[in-house]
Amino acid sequence: MIVRCFDVKILKKYPTYTGTTIDESWKTFSNFKKWMQSQKWQGKQLDKDLLSWSNKHYGPDTCLFISQAQNSLLTLRNSKRGDYPLGVSKVNRIKQPRYIASGTFYGKPTHLGYFKTVDEAAEAYKTAKLNYIKELAEVEQDPRIKQALLALH
């Protein structure tokens, strides 16, 4: 968290963290640790985005511990995606181009199919991702996380 907010090399590599702040109380590790231990944190990742996409502040009212699967839902991969929508890439076939829809679901890369158009591939990805979000929400015990996941759906 501190590295993401203040390390110049990290900020250059991940510019989306520029302007991110940390609650003053969390700058003292013992305060953060006390908050952390009041959460179900084991095997989870600290997240500031699920409750509010526009949040740029790490603090006790804005953060949660969420699973890696839940956290990966929030990754847009803008720098690696290129010109196509999330979950879509182009494959040049001998006679005509095709588009692939794929994503990571349940921790595994998942091929959703080949499509004639970008829009068809994007719709397949969107449908699969929304179903995945719904399934993750159904088994979630923390009502804050469940509500935030369902808001994504």
N, C-alpha and C positions, 0 to 999 in steps of 0.2 A: 504494500500500500504506500509506504513512504517512498520507496524507489519509484513507483509509478507516478507519483506526484512531483518529485523533486529532482530525480536523476536526469541530467541534461541528455545523456546518450539514449536513455529510454524514451524521453519526450521527443527526441528527434526521430527515433524509430517508430514510435506509436503516438503520433500527434493528437489523437483523440483525447489523450490524457492532459493535454495542455489546458491550464485553468482549473484543474481538479484540486480540491482542497480537502483538508483533514480537520475534523473537529479538534479544537484546542485540547480538550480533555484526553483525546486519543494520542496526542503527541507524547504523553507519558505512558509507557508500555503497561504499567500496572493497572491503569484505568481501562485501557483497551482489554487487557487480559480478564479483568473482572467482568466486563460486559460479555466478552467471548464465552466465559465459563457459565454465564447465565443462559446461553443458547445451546441448541443441539448442533455442535460444530464439528464433531469428529467425522472425518472422511468427506468434509464439505469444503466449499470455497467461499471466501468472502465476496459478496456482490453488492454493488451500489446501484445497479441499473434496473433490476427487475421491478422494483416498486415504482420507478419513474424513469422513463427513457432519457429524459433531459437532465437527470441528476448528475452533478459534477462534484458532489460532496460526500466524503466518507464520514459517517457519524452514527451514533446509536439509534437515531430515528430514521435514517435513510438506508441502512445496510441490513443484510440478512446473510446467513450461511445457507447456500444452496448446493445441490448435487452438481457434479460435473456435467451430467446430461442436461440439467436445467440451465446451467450457465452457457453451455454451447448453443442453446437456442438464441442467445442474445448476440452471438458473433455474426457480423455481417460480412467480414472478409472483403471489404471494399478494395483494398490494395491488390488482392490476388484474383478477384472475380473477373475483372476486365469489363467488357461492354455488355455482358449478358446479365439477366436477372439472377438473383440468388438461387442456387440449385441448378442452373442451366449452363451448359457448355456446348460448343460446336464441334462436330466431327465431320471432316470432309470425306465424303464417300466418293467412289469413282465417278458415279453418274450425277449425284446430287448431294448437297449438304444435308446433314441430319443434326438434330439437337438432342442432347442427352439430359435427362433430369436425374439428379442423384443428390444424396445427402447422407449425413451420419445420423442414424437412428439406433437407439439401444447400444450405443458405443461401437457400431459397425458401419463401415461404408455401405451404402445401399443404392443399387442401381434401380431406378424406377422405370426406365425404358427409353427408347428412341422415338423421336417425334419429328414430324415434317416441318413444324414451325416453332419459333421461339415461344409464342404464346401458349401453344399446347404443352410444351415442356414446362413452362413456368406454372401453368395451372396444375399439372401433375405434381410438381414439387410442393406447391402451396397446399394442395389437398392432403398430401402425405404428412407435411409438417404440422398442419392443423390437427390431424388425427393423432399424431404423436404428442403434441402439446396436451390434448384432451386426455390421453391415456396417462401422461405424467401427472396431470392435475388430479385425476381420479384416485390415485394412490397416495397423494401428498397428505401428510398429517397436519402440517402447520397451516392454519387458516389464512395467514398473510400470503404465504407462497401460493397456496391453492387459488386464492382470489386473483393474485397477480398473473398466474399462468392462464386462468380462464379469461382474463382481460386481453391476453394475447390472442386468444382463440376467437 
